[in-house]
Amino acid sequence: MSSGNCCLIRSCPVPAVAEHFDIVIVGGGIHGAGVAQAAACAGYSALVLEKTALAAGTSSRSSKLIHGGLRYLEGYDFSLVRESLHERRLLLENAPDLVHLQPFHIPIYADTSRRPLTIRAGLSLYALLGGLQPVNRFRTLPHREWERLDGLDLRQLRAVYQYYDAQTNDADLTRAVMQSAIDLGAGLYCPAEFLGAEIGESGCTIRYASHGNAKTCAAAALINAAGPWVNRVAELIQPLPAGIAIDLVQGTHLIMEGGLDHGCYYLEVPADRRAIFLLPWEDNALLGTTESVYTGDPAKVSPQEPEATYLVEAMRHYFPQRSSHILDRFAGVRVLPRSPAAAFKRSRETLLAADDPRRPKVVSIYGGKLTGYRAAADKVMHCLQRTLPARKPVAHTARLKLKPA
């Protein structure tokens, strides 16, 4: 899909007269699509306004993982890991054409900071939080299998742990969720640029532009799912809704020449002890990611040469025989709560900000993970239960099958 249109999803023709919806959603990333799907399942009329294309921003520039977040255990984010593992299970069941289980390998060397006992404890807790199902089990890889690990450096290697998580094409998943929402009656206007909204006692009046024409629509509730543009969108709403102080954090990924035959690798960067991934991606490998505070326009984020050097040097530390040729590179911006802590140590939990905690008309979505989009959408709908009229549900997102759009 090109970044300049929504050609793979048939968007609705923009009407000549104003329409009324239960919910209008700004942003066609995974969270906007997820809220549209949840709203349509609950029997509500919903409309997504997307400026350029579905998954045009962060939702096509992630690490492509559907995972529980093993490293989040170090920050004691047990509830987030439990929720993410639950959502991973649902996606493996409901979207088998889009989400695929993969073996992950954690090599432990003489100088690795996380020792075997720590890794075993973390993987045991990971399995426990996932419900001790077979898919959550891990094992210590025997020495006889080390030679098969895609050229992993065996010098000073002390142990290799194998567990399972999942991969997806993030943009394809976003389009599939949006198509599911459309099939249930939701609307998509794309391209449609949000211009502003006025919030009154009776609801929201929303202004947007499509193909150079200014339009309006009305809604009982407005959802700000604009990702890294969330606070810029909030500034266009009157009165100004409650918000959250955030940092934008750039993450760069590289497409490296050469495939991986035996799964994924969870590696500790020698320079700073951060974790990165080396993953199979089509016929090559995906390497990422970096984390640095970004202060520019999210639309202009781009990979920086020091980031590429950082990632390639870390990869070659573990895979000295692999090609260092970079075939492609991309960067995205994630939203994290403002904090003096390093980006790597901050929570990835989805945060919601409502203009009125009792009966909100505006709800803004901050941060979150690709894996948890459905759970985040459920929380948005729960937040709106006093705002919206009663409707008869037509489906449940936890049981809804997803197909490639």
C-alpha positions as CSV (number, residue, x, y, z in Angstrom):
1,M,0.0,0.0,0.0
2,S,1.3,3.4,-0.9
3,S,1.6,6.0,1.8
4,G,-0.5,8.5,-0.1
5,N,-3.9,6.8,-0.4
6,C,-6.2,4.2,1.2
7,C,-6.5,2.1,-2.0
8,L,-6.6,-1.3,-0.3
9,I,-9.6,-0.2,1.9
10,R,-12.7,1.2,0.2
11,S,-13.3,4.4,2.1
12,C,-16.8,6.0,2.2
13,P,-17.7,8.8,-0.1
14,V,-17.7,12.1,1.8
15,P,-21.3,13.4,1.9
16,A,-22.4,16.8,0.8
17,V,-24.3,17.4,4.1
18,A,-23.3,17.0,7.7
19,E,-23.7,13.6,9.3
20,H,-24.1,12.4,12.9
21,F,-22.2,9.5,14.4
22,D,-22.0,8.1,17.8
23,I,-18.2,8.2,17.7
24,V,-15.7,10.0,15.4
25,I,-12.1,8.9,15.6
26,V,-9.2,11.0,14.4
27,G,-6.3,8.8,13.2
28,G,-6.2,5.6,11.1
29,G,-3.4,3.8,12.9
30,I,-3.9,0.6,14.8
31,H,-5.6,2.3,17.8
32,G,-8.0,4.3,15.6
33,A,-8.9,1.1,13.6
34,G,-9.3,-0.8,16.9
35,V,-11.7,1.7,18.4
36,A,-13.7,1.8,15.2
37,Q,-14.0,-2.0,15.3
38,A,-14.9,-2.1,19.0
39,A,-17.5,0.6,18.5
40,A,-19.1,-1.2,15.5
41,C,-19.1,-4.5,17.4
42,A,-21.0,-2.7,20.2
43,G,-23.6,-1.5,17.8
44,Y,-22.5,2.2,17.5
45,S,-22.0,4.2,14.4
46,A,-18.4,5.2,14.0
47,L,-16.3,7.1,11.6
48,V,-12.5,7.3,11.2
49,L,-10.9,10.4,9.7
50,E,-7.5,9.6,8.3
51,K,-5.3,12.3,6.8
52,T,-3.1,10.3,4.5
53,A,-3.3,6.5,4.7
54,L,-4.1,3.7,7.1
55,A,-1.0,2.8,9.2
56,A,0.9,5.7,7.6
57,G,2.7,6.6,10.8
58,T,3.9,4.5,13.8
59,S,1.6,1.6,12.9
60,S,3.7,0.7,9.9
61,R,7.1,1.4,11.5
62,S,7.2,-0.9,14.6
63,S,9.3,-4.0,15.3
64,K,6.4,-6.1,13.8
65,L,6.0,-8.0,17.0
66,I,2.9,-9.4,18.7
67,H,4.5,-10.2,22.1
68,G,4.0,-10.1,25.8
69,G,7.0,-7.9,26.4
70,L,9.5,-10.1,28.2
71,R,11.7,-7.1,29.0
72,Y,8.8,-5.2,30.7
73,L,9.2,-7.6,33.6
74,E,12.3,-5.8,34.6
75,G,10.1,-2.7,35.2
76,Y,7.6,-4.8,37.2
77,D,4.9,-4.2,34.5
78,F,3.2,-7.5,35.4
79,S,-0.3,-6.4,34.4
80,L,0.9,-5.1,31.0
81,V,2.7,-8.4,30.3
82,R,-0.3,-10.5,31.4
83,E,-2.7,-8.4,29.2
84,S,-0.3,-8.5,26.2
85,L,0.1,-12.3,26.4
86,H,-3.7,-12.6,26.5
87,E,-4.0,-10.4,23.4
88,R,-1.3,-12.4,21.7
89,R,-3.3,-15.6,22.3
90,L,-6.4,-14.0,20.8
91,L,-4.6,-12.7,17.7
92,L,-3.0,-16.1,17.1
93,E,-6.4,-17.7,17.3
94,N,-8.3,-15.0,15.3
95,A,-5.8,-13.9,12.8
96,P,-3.7,-16.9,11.8
97,D,-3.1,-15.5,8.3
98,L,-1.6,-12.3,9.8
99,V,0.1,-13.3,13.1
100,H,2.6,-16.1,13.2
101,L,4.4,-17.8,16.1
102,Q,8.2,-17.7,16.1
103,P,10.9,-19.2,18.2
104,F,13.0,-16.5,20.0
105,H,16.5,-17.2,21.2
106,I,18.4,-15.4,24.1
107,P,22.1,-16.1,24.0
108,I,24.0,-15.8,27.3
109,Y,27.7,-15.1,27.2
110,A,30.4,-14.8,29.8
111,D,30.0,-11.0,29.8
112,T,26.2,-10.8,29.5
113,S,24.7,-8.7,32.3
114,R,21.6,-10.8,32.7
115,R,22.8,-14.1,34.0
116,P,21.2,-17.5,33.3
117,L,19.3,-17.6,36.7
118,T,17.8,-14.2,35.9
119,I,16.7,-15.2,32.4
120,R,15.2,-18.5,33.7
121,A,13.3,-16.6,36.4
122,G,12.0,-14.1,33.8
123,L,10.9,-16.8,31.4
124,S,9.3,-18.7,34.2
125,L,7.3,-15.7,35.2
126,Y,6.5,-14.9,31.5
127,A,5.0,-18.5,31.2
128,L,3.1,-18.1,34.5
129,L,1.6,-14.7,33.4
130,G,0.6,-16.4,30.1
131,G,-1.3,-19.1,31.8
132,L,1.3,-21.9,31.6
133,Q,-0.1,-22.9,28.2
134,P,2.3,-24.9,25.9
135,V,3.0,-21.9,23.7
136,N,4.4,-20.1,26.8
137,R,6.9,-22.8,27.7
138,F,10.6,-22.3,27.3
139,R,13.7,-24.5,27.2
140,T,17.4,-24.4,27.4
141,L,18.8,-25.2,24.0
142,P,21.3,-28.2,24.1
143,H,24.8,-27.6,22.8
144,R,24.3,-29.8,19.8
145,E,21.7,-27.3,18.4
146,W,23.9,-24.2,18.8
147,E,25.6,-24.7,15.4
148,R,22.2,-24.2,13.7
149,L,21.6,-20.7,15.0
150,D,22.2,-18.7,11.9
151,G,25.9,-18.1,12.5
152,L,25.6,-17.0,16.1
153,D,29.1,-16.5,17.6
154,L,29.7,-19.6,19.8
155,R,32.9,-18.2,21.5
156,Q,32.3,-17.6,25.2
157,L,28.6,-18.7,24.8
158,R,27.3,-20.1,28.1
159,A,23.7,-20.9,27.4
160,V,20.8,-20.3,24.9
161,Y,17.2,-20.0,26.0
162,Q,14.4,-20.5,23.5
163,Y,10.8,-19.3,24.0
164,Y,8.0,-18.2,21.7
165,D,6.4,-14.9,20.6
166,A,4.8,-13.8,17.4
167,Q,5.4,-11.6,14.3
168,T,3.0,-9.7,12.0
169,N,3.1,-7.2,9.3
170,D,1.9,-4.2,11.3
171,A,0.4,-2.3,8.4
172,D,-1.5,-5.4,7.1
173,L,-2.9,-6.0,10.6
174,T,-4.1,-2.4,10.8
175,R,-5.8,-2.6,7.5
176,A,-7.4,-5.9,8.5
177,V,-8.8,-4.4,11.7
178,M,-10.2,-1.4,9.8
179,Q,-11.8,-3.7,7.2
180,S,-13.4,-5.7,10.0
181,A,-14.8,-2.4,11.3
182,I,-16.1,-1.4,7.9
183,D,-17.7,-4.8,7.4
184,L,-19.6,-4.2,10.7
185,G,-20.8,-0.7,9.5
186,A,-18.0,1.7,10.5
187,G,-17.0,4.4,8.0
188,L,-13.6,5.6,6.8
189,Y,-12.9,9.0,5.2
190,C,-9.5,9.0,3.7
191,P,-7.9,11.4,2.9
192,A,-9.7,13.6,5.5
193,E,-7.7,16.1,7.6
194,F,-9.1,17.0,11.0
195,L,-9.4,20.8,11.3
196,G,-10.9,21.2,14.7
197,A,-13.9,20.5,16.9
198,E,-16.2,22.3,19.3
199,I,-17.5,20.4,22.3
200,G,-20.9,21.4,23.7
201,E,-23.5,20.1,26.0
202,S,-25.2,18.1,23.2
203,G,-22.0,16.6,21.7
204,C,-19.2,17.4,19.3
205,T,-19.1,19.4,16.1
206,I,-16.2,18.3,14.0
207,R,-14.6,20.1,11.1
208,Y,-12.4,18.3,8.5
209,A,-11.2,18.8,4.9
210,S,-11.4,16.2,2.1
211,H,-10.1,16.8,-1.4
212,G,-9.8,20.5,-0.7
213,N,-13.4,20.9,0.6
214,A,-14.3,21.8,4.2
215,K,-16.9,19.5,5.8
216,T,-18.5,19.1,9.1
217,C,-20.0,16.2,11.1
218,A,-21.4,15.7,14.5
219,A,-20.8,13.0,17.2
220,A,-21.6,12.1,20.7
221,A,-17.9,11.5,21.4
222,L,-14.6,12.3,19.7
223,I,-11.6,9.9,20.0
224,N,-8.1,11.3,19.5
225,A,-6.1,8.4,18.2
226,A,-3.5,10.5,16.3
227,G,-0.5,8.8,17.8
228,P,2.5,11.1,17.9
229,W,0.2,14.0,16.8
230,V,-2.1,13.4,19.7
231,N,-1.4,16.7,21.5
232,R,-1.4,18.7,18.2
233,V,-4.9,17.3,17.5
234,A,-6.0,18.2,21.1
235,E,-4.9,21.8,20.6
236,L,-7.5,22.0,17.8
237,I,-10.4,21.1,20.1
238,Q,-12.3,23.7,22.0
239,P,-12.5,23.8,25.0
240,L,-9.0,22.3,25.2
241,P,-9.3,18.8,26.7
242,A,-7.2,17.2,29.4
243,G,-3.9,15.9,28.1
244,I,-0.7,14.2,29.3
245,A,2.8,15.4,29.1
246,I,4.7,13.2,26.7
247,D,8.0,12.6,25.0
248,L,8.3,11.4,21.4
249,V,10.8,8.7,21.1
250,Q,12.4,7.7,17.7
251,G,12.9,4.1,16.9
252,T,15.0,3.1,13.9
253,H,14.9,-0.3,12.2
254,L,17.2,-1.7,9.4
255,I,16.5,-4.3,6.8
256,M,19.7,-6.3,6.6
257,E,20.8,-8.5,3.7
258,G,20.5,-12.2,4.3
259,G,17.7,-14.3,5.9
260,L,17.4,-16.1,9.2
261,D,16.4,-19.8,9.1
262,H,15.9,-20.6,12.7
263,G,13.8,-17.8,14.2
264,C,14.4,-14.6,16.1
265,Y,17.2,-13.4,18.4
266,Y,16.9,-11.2,21.5
267,L,20.3,-9.6,22.0
268,E,21.9,-7.4,24.6
269,V,23.7,-4.4,23.2
270,P,27.3,-4.5,24.7
271,A,27.6,-0.7,24.8
272,D,24.6,0.0,27.0
273,R,22.9,-3.4,27.9
274,R,19.7,-2.5,26.1
275,A,17.8,-5.2,24.3
276,I,17.4,-5.3,20.5
277,F,15.9,-7.9,18.1
278,L,17.2,-9.5,15.0
279,L,14.1,-11.0,13.2
280,P,13.4,-12.8,9.9
281,W,11.7,-10.4,7.5
282,E,10.6,-11.7,4.1
283,D,13.9,-13.0,2.6
284,N,16.1,-10.9,4.8
285,A,16.4,-9.7,8.4
286,L,14.9,-6.9,10.5
287,L,17.2,-5.3,13.0
288,G,16.0,-2.9,15.7
289,T,15.4,-0.8,17.5
290,T,16.9,2.4,18.9
291,E,15.3,4.8,21.4
292,S,16.1,8.5,21.4
293,V,13.9,11.5,22.3
294,Y,12.6,13.2,19.1
295,T,11.6,16.9,19.0
296,G,10.8,17.4,15.4
297,D,7.8,16.9,13.2
298,P,6.7,13.2,13.4
299,A,6.0,13.3,9.7
300,K,9.7,14.0,9.0
301,V,11.3,11.4,11.3
302,S,14.1,9.6,9.5
303,P,16.9,7.1,10.4
304,Q,20.1,8.7,11.5
305,E,23.5,7.3,10.7
306,P,24.7,6.9,14.3
307,E,21.6,4.8,14.9
308,A,22.5,2.5,12.0
309,T,26.1,2.2,13.2
310,Y,24.8,1.4,16.7
311,L,22.6,-1.4,15.5
312,V,25.0,-2.9,13.0
313,E,27.9,-3.0,15.5
314,A,25.6,-4.8,18.0
315,M,24.5,-7.3,15.4
316,R,28.1,-8.0,14.3
317,H,29.1,-8.6,17.9
318,Y,26.9,-11.6,17.9
319,F,26.9,-12.6,14.2
320,P,30.4,-11.7,13.0
321,Q,29.9,-13.5,9.7
322,R,26.6,-11.9,8.7
323,S,26.5,-9.2,6.0
324,S,26.5,-5.6,7.2
325,H,24.8,-4.5,4.0
326,I,21.7,-2.4,4.8
327,L,19.0,-2.9,2.2
328,D,16.5,-0.4,3.6
329,R,15.8,1.5,6.8
330,F,12.8,3.2,8.4
331,A,12.1,5.2,11.6
332,G,8.9,5.7,13.6
333,V,7.9,7.7,16.6
334,R,6.3,6.3,19.7
335,V,4.6,8.2,22.5
336,L,5.9,7.7,26.0
337,P,4.9,9.6,29.2
338,R,7.4,12.3,30.0
339,S,10.0,11.2,32.5
340,P,13.6,11.7,33.4
341,A,14.1,8.0,33.1
342,A,15.7,6.5,29.9
343,A,13.1,5.7,27.2
344,F,14.0,2.0,27.5
345,K,12.9,1.9,31.1
346,R,9.5,3.7,30.7
347,S,6.1,1.9,30.7
348,R,4.5,1.0,27.4
349,E,1.0,0.9,29.0
350,T,-1.8,2.7,27.1
351,L,-2.9,5.9,28.8
352,L,-6.3,7.6,28.3
353,A,-7.1,11.2,29.0
354,A,-10.8,12.3,29.1
355,D,-12.2,15.8,29.2
356,D,-14.8,14.7,31.8
357,P,-14.1,11.5,33.9
358,R,-17.8,11.0,34.5
359,R,-19.3,11.6,31.1
360,P,-16.5,12.2,28.6
361,K,-17.0,13.6,25.1
362,V,-13.3,13.6,24.2
363,V,-10.9,10.7,24.9
364,S,-7.3,10.9,23.8
365,I,-5.2,7.8,23.5
366,Y,-1.5,8.0,24.6
367,G,1.1,5.4,23.8
368,G,0.3,1.7,23.9
369,K,1.6,-1.3,22.0
370,L,0.6,-2.9,18.7
371,T,-0.2,-6.1,20.6
372,G,-2.6,-4.4,22.9
373,Y,-4.7,-2.4,20.5
374,R,-7.9,-4.4,21.1
375,A,-7.6,-4.2,24.9
376,A,-7.0,-0.4,24.6
377,A,-10.1,-0.1,22.4
378,D,-12.2,-1.9,25.1
379,K,-10.9,0.6,27.7
380,V,-12.0,3.5,25.5
381,M,-15.5,2.0,25.1
382,H,-15.7,1.4,28.8
383,C,-14.8,5.0,29.4
384,L,-17.6,6.1,27.1
385,Q,-20.3,3.9,28.6
386,R,-22.1,6.9,30.3
387,T,-21.8,9.1,27.2
388,L,-23.3,6.9,24.6
389,P,-26.8,5.6,24.3
390,A,-27.7,1.9,24.8
391,R,-27.1,-0.2,21.7
392,K,-27.4,-3.9,21.0
393,P,-24.0,-5.5,20.4
394,V,-23.6,-7.3,17.1
395,A,-20.2,-9.0,17.7
396,H,-17.3,-9.3,20.2
397,T,-13.8,-8.3,19.3
398,A,-12.3,-11.1,21.3
399,R,-14.0,-13.6,18.9
400,L,-13.9,-11.7,15.7
401,K,-11.8,-13.4,12.9
402,L,-9.4,-11.1,11.0
403,K,-8.5,-11.6,7.3
404,P,-5.9,-9.8,5.2
405,A,-7.6,-6.8,3.6
